[in-house]
Every structure is written in structure tokens, then in C-alpha cells.
Amino acid sequence: MKKIFTTISIMAIAYVSMAQQLIEVASFGKNQPIGVAVAPRSNRLFVSFPRTDPYLYGLTEIVNGQRVPFPDADWNKVDTAQSETHFMSVQDLYADYQNNLWVLDSYPAGWAAVIGDGKKKEGKFKLLKISLDDNKVQRIYTFDDLPKDKIALNDMCIDNSRQLAYMSDPGQHAIVVLDLQSGKSRVVLKDDKSTVAEPGLKLHLDGKDVINNDGTPFVSNVNGIALTSDNRWFYFRAINQTKLYRIATEHLANVTLTDADLSTKVQMVAETGICHGMIADTRGNVYLSDSPDHAIQYVTTNGKVHFLVKDARLSWPDSFGIGNDGYLYVSASQMNRLPRYNNGESKVEYPYRVYKVKLPK
């Protein structure tokens, strides 16, 4: 594994001005927001919600601070028997520069589900391409070549220049590369040092370890991912790990490279501490959530780590979107405050919210 930047001690993280203020954009009562995306051309804001109680919609557009079911009410109806035409549990969103919204509907098997009922023996997955020109579904990918009892597709980025989708799969400890033309998938970097959780590393949030009610610590392998706007670099990392990695997309697109070959192409970028979601801006900065510090960090192109904002309301900041208005949008999922990690008692501070913060100059 290739290291391109000097390792940065977490204690030596560079600080920037905390003048950036967290601004509330929308609130959702007891409905937990997860995915966030902002259309780069129109600045339309989309927020997704997992299949948990209470359940209202899986995917919404935020209009004047209010939720509107997207692409329509029909897709948001609860109908587990019709998973092809209804959302099961919308996990992640990605808005591209061709005015499409990509929707990852991921309902993993019980053992692999971070949230959910924990009883399913086989997951259900689909990726939707929705045109924002007319709000119509253009294509649906169903991952029929992947083991539905093992995968746990989590985050997703779209590389239109190569007609590929890159997805984190904490279930298989791997990256999934989907060919958007053929619909065929490849599983790469499985069980690589860069895609697996660090053994024994626990999440310690709000003054306590994040441990399930059955005594199992929260653990996630490769989870957060980001793609630079020029589609050149793909960043990724596990939650239970402190390092940020990247690999050139030209290597991910090369079907002749083995996992061993790809492993030599992976670069360690920086020490960032615990992180969940990520996103890259047009200048190459990579933004990372920072749950232990109730903060958002960003890593510049020279590998330096900075804080963008700290705010007590940033409880498990999860997913990001970047608008053309100069703001970074983020959901606060408060995942560690759910009853499953607190002996059956909810510690969530309602309402759930999505916020925005000004990007650095």
C-alpha cells in the first residue's frame, strides 16, 4: 500500500476559524434522515429516510422547508411485495452534473443491517437513475449478480465519464463497481487493509461506547466514500478506522487488475479519526463527518486536515450534499442515540434535522 502524505497526528490536526455557523434547513419530527443530495445545477435539495418506525416517506424533495415525496407518492408507498416499484429503505443519494438524481435503495439481510428489523435472511437492493428534467425514473439496476445474503450496499458515487458507479459494501468488506451500461457488477478490494475495520476500535460517542443491546459493539467496514468532481480520485474508509484512503478511478475501471494489483494502487491520505459520510467539492477538498467531536472536518489536496465547524447539534453527521450556493448540507442521524444502543431507551433529541454550513473560501 502506497503512502503519499506524511501521517498527521490527530492531536496535530490544523484548526481553521470556527466562524462558520451551522444553519438549520429542515426538521423532520421523529423521522430519521440519512441520505442528502443537492442538485448542482438547480440547487434542489433531496433527503432520504430508512425503513424505520415511524415511517412517512423514503425519498423527499425539500421545498420551502417541507417534505414532498419524490419522484412521486406511489414510489413512497409501503409495499414489500412490490419492491421493484416501491422504495424499501433508501440509503444514499447522489446528484450528478447531468441533472440526474441517483438513489440507492438498500435493505440488507438482518446480520448486515445497521438499522432495521434484523430478521431478513436476504436483502433487497436497487439503484435508480431519476432525471431531474422531468422527475422520471430512467433506469433501475438490481444487482442480480451479487449475493443478496452477503452484501450491504451503503454509499454510492457516479462516474459518468467512465459510466461506472462505485459503492461501499461493508457486508463484503469491499468496493462494488457497477457498469452502468451492462448492469454487471465487480467486487474489488475485498478484505483489503483499506476496506476492513481496525480490530478492537470502538466508537465512543456522547461519553460512552456504542454497543448494541446484545452487547455487540457497533462495527462497520468500508462505509463512507467520495468522488472528486473531475472523477479522477475515489476516496473511501471504514467507520471503525482512523485512516482516509484513495485510489485513482482509472485503476478501479481496469478490469484486468486483480485485488492484489489494486491494493498496491491504494494511497493512504491522512489520519482523520472516526468518520461516517464523506463528499468532495470542486476544489478537491474532501469533507468528513466527525462524530466524536460533533464536527465536520475537511482534508485539502495536500493532505492537511482542518475543522470546518463544531456544533453540539452534529450528532452522528451522516450524509452530505454540496449546493451551488456555497453551502455544505448535512444530515444529523443521531444513530448512536437509538434505543438499540441504549438498553432500549431512546436518547434522540427530536426533531431530527438537516443543516447547512458555509464552505471554506
Secondary structure, DSSP 8 states (H G I E B T S, - for coil): -EE-S----GGG-B---TT---EEEEE-TT-----EEE-TTT--EEEE--S-SS---SEEEEETTEEEESS-TGGGS--GGGTTTS-S-EEEEEE-TTSEEEEEEEE--GGG-SSS-S--SS-EEEEEEEETTTTEEEEEE--TTS-TTT-----EEEETTTTEEEEEETTTTEEEEEETTT--EEEESTT-TTTS--TT---EETTEE-B-TTS-B---SEEEEEE-TTS-EEEEEESS-SEEEEEEHHHHT-TT--HHHHHHH-EEEEE--S---EEE-TTS-EEEEETTTTEEEEE-TTS-EEEEEE-TT-SSEEEEEE-TTSEEEEEE--GGGSGGGTTT-----SS-EEEEEE---
